[in-house]
Amino acid sequence: MKNKKIGILTSGGDCGGLNAAIRSIFYRAKNKYNMEVFGIKDGTAGLMKRPVSTIKLTHKTFEGYLLRQGGTFLGSTNKGNPFKFPTKDGKYLDRSKEIIEGYHQMQLDGLIIIGGDGSMQILKKLANEGDMKIVAIPKTIDNDVGATESSIGFHTAVDVATQALDNLQSTAASHSRSMILEVMGRDAGHIALNAGIAGGADVILIPEINYSINGIIKKLNNMKKQDIQHSLIVVAEAVKKEDGSTVLHKYMDGEKRLGGIGDYIAEELMKKTDIECRVTTLGHVQRGAPPTASDRILASAFGVYAVDLLNQEKFDRMVAWKDRKVVDVPIDEGIRTYKNVERKDSLVETALSLGIYIGDEI
């Protein structure tokens, strides 16, 4: 039997732990099964290029700093759905067949994709249409893939946000200010909730629970009555204004992205009180940081299991972390199930028990 040849690609937004996953995949594939392993550059964009843009991975590839490095050395893309790919003249093309052709040109026996729910949805559709044999590893700093208790990148993002709160506390106390930290969280508030508890925030605002400016003011005034003159507020970027509108930042390329809710909160508080506010927006610092030990370990465990699935020819599966072990579920389950913060979550109750203001619905 010939040695199997497999590919790896990283798709969607980068995060801490991706290089650890790639490293783990290579070591398991090469050392146990003597597979040839190719990294595909820049996600699905690499499969569109001719020749396909790839790197043959070797032991020397992983001799140095990669395990500790944030991001993905293979590159990634989160632009351009291949089924509706934007062109320079403002039109759209279906380029899905180019990706399928690229996969088959490589003569792969299987492909491991490391991505979030959006990437998995696209690649699952490509696999169905083009007879691509895939296994998925979930990564998302938002930790909103419901079929797994944890995804690669989440722990690192929370750690960065917690460190930021640690740093902001001393300057908040020095100037008797309210320091507002805006963190990522496109749809779910897991980063804000976890970091807020770990970093001693007084107010945590997440998109799943309604708040009011008056509710925040009441909390801060109660702190003043206890002779606490400074405070920490952490807010997820997807939190809306009180009127329900989304805060977006328009960039030079014309794209609009979430961002600016921290400034809105600060302006409203300073309009209605004598509280002095300062805003820090973490942005991509949460993505690009060196991965925590937890993310390196999770990524390594996921990589080993994903290779075993390919070797067993168990395709169309996603690895997941459940009950302190790695399992696998259908990719469809990873796409279909979504995990946001719910009122009954134990961390919401923890925040409330610590006296943190988290909203008016509670």
Beta strands, then each sheet from edge to edge (+ up, - down):
strand 1: 5-10
strand 2: 36-40
strand 3: 54-56
strand 4: 85-86
strand 5: 92-93
strand 6: 110-115
strand 7: 134-138
strand 8: 178-183
strand 9: 203-205
strand 10: 231-236
strand 11: 248-250
strand 12: 256-258
strand 13: 277-281
strand 14: 317-322
strand 15: 325-330
sheet 1: 3+ 2- 1- 6- 7- 14- 15+
sheet 2: 4+ 5-
sheet 3: 9+ 10+ 8+ 13+
sheet 4: 11+ 12-
end
